[in-house]
Amino acid sequence: MSVHGRPLASSVLLVLAALPAGLGAAEPKLTARQEQGQALYRSTCLHCHGERVWGTFTLGRRLGANNALLENRTDLVRPYVEAVIRKGVGSMPPYRRTELSDAEVEAIADYLSRNTRAQ
């Protein structure tokens, strides 16, 4: 098959080459610690902070829809995430060290702060 006299594959390559750098690029690979944090987040936090769940809905009302999903946030810094997990905030209860170890809290914080540029 051809487009304007060129094979289709060549046309596709030309279009891809013309795209700005980073457009359509995959998310950066998670570190081992971020992967651990992701697994912990999904097993511990997602029941309230997943899509269309109570915690996400509440954050959306308070902070706006763009800040509702924690996994998509770009403004979360590790110390803040760690403090919220340990002390709770609003209707979110605190997590004791018997529920999540310091290392587990740090891994979750690493995962949730991965999109934040300057820390």
Buried (B, 14 or more C-beta within 10 A) or exposed (E): EEEEEEEEEEBEEEEEEEEEEEEEEEEEEBEEBBBBBBBBBBEBBBEBBBEEBEBBEBBBEEEEEEBBBBBEBEEBBBEBBBBBBBEEEEEBEEBEEEEBEEEBBBBBBBBBBBBBEEE
